[in-house]
C-alpha cells in the first residue's frame, strides 16, 4: 500500500454504476478515500466542501462532458495543478488534444485493466503528494 494514499482523497465522477463500483474498489484498494458522484452537478457541489488530491472523470456523463468539468476545475487557483485522469470510451482527437492542453495527468481508454488503472491513480497520488511537500518546504 502506498504510504501517501492513506490520506489521499480521490474524486471519481462516473455515471455508469458498474464502472463506478469497479473504480471505487480499486481506489480504496490502494488505501485512498474515494468520493464518488455520477454527475457534473454533484461534482461541482462536492468541490465546495472538499479538495480532492486526484480527480478521475469519465468523458461522457449524463449532464455534460468530462472536458467541461476539467475546464471548470482549471479555472480555480486551488485546482489548477490537481492531477486529473480522464476515462474515455470513445473520444475524438480534437477532444483529447483539448484535454491535454488543459493539463490532464493521463487518459485511459475503456475498457482498461485493473492494473493499468491502479498504476495511474497511484502514480497521480504520489506526484500530488510530492508537489504538496515541495510547496510546503
N, C-alpha and C positions, 0 to 999 in steps of 0.2 A: 504494500500500500504506500502511495506517495505521502510523505510526511506533510506536504503543504496542502494536500487535498482535504484533509480533515476539517480545516477551517474555511475551505473554499465554497463559494456559492455559485452554482451554475443555473442560469435561467434557460429553460427549454421551452421553445414555442413551436408546438407541433399539433396540428388539428386531427391527425389520424391516431385514433386511440391505441391501436396495436403498435404502431411505430413509437408513439409516446411512451408506452409502458416499457418497450424494449430499451429505448434510450435512457429512460429514468433508471432502470435497473442497472445498466452499465455505468452510469454516472455515480450512483450510490455504491456500486461495487468497487469503485476506486476510492471510496471514502468521502466523497464530496456531498454537500447538501444540494438537492435539486428542487427548484421551484418550477412546476410545470403549469403552463397555460396553453389554451388551444386557439387563442385569437390575438390579433394585434391590440385590440382594445384592452383585453385583460393584461397583456404585457405592459402596455403603457401605464395602466393603473398600478401594477406591481412596482414599476420603476419609481413611482412617487414615494414608496416606502422601503425600497430595497436597492442595494447597489451590488449587482452580481459581478463576480470576478471574471466569468466567462459567459457568453451567450451562444446558445445553439438554436438556430432559427431555420425553419423549413421555408423554402422559396414560395410554395403555393399554400396559402392559408385561406380560410373561409372569408375573411374580411379584408383581404388585400395580399400584397406581396411581401415576402421577407425583405426584399430590397427597400421597400417603403420604410420598414422598421429600422433597417440599418441606417438609412438616411436620417431618420429622426434621432436615433441614438447618437450619431456622429455630430449632431448639432450642439449637443450639450457638452460643456467642457469636461464634466465628470466622466463621461463615457467615450471620450474621443479616442482613447487607446485601449478600451476593453476588447480583448480577443473575441472575435465572432467567427463561429463555424456555421457555414451555410450548407444546409442539406438540400439537395436538388433531385427531383425526379427527372424532369426534362427542363432544360434551360437553354435559351438561345445565346449565341456567342456574345452579342452586344449586352445582354443582361449580365452575363458572367464578367465581362470586361468592366461594367459599371460597378459590380460588387467589389472587384479587385481595386478599382480606383477609390472606392470608399474605405479601403483598408481592411478587408476581411482577413482573418487569420488563415483560413483554409476553406475549401468547399469539398463536400463529399457527395458523390453521386449515389443515388439509391438504385438498386439495393447495395448495401455496404456490409462488410463483415464486422462482427462484434469487435474483433481485434483491431481493425483499422479505426473504428470509431473511438474505442478506448484509448488507443495510442494518441490520436489527435487531441482529444479532450484533456488527457493527462499532460501532454506537451503544452497546450494552451494554459492550463492551470499553473504549470511550473514557470512558464515565461512570464505570466502576470505576477506571480509571487516574486520573481526576480526583479521585475520592473518596480514593484511596490517597495521592495527592500532598497533598491538603488535610490529611489526618491526619498526614502526615509533617512538616508545617510547624509 
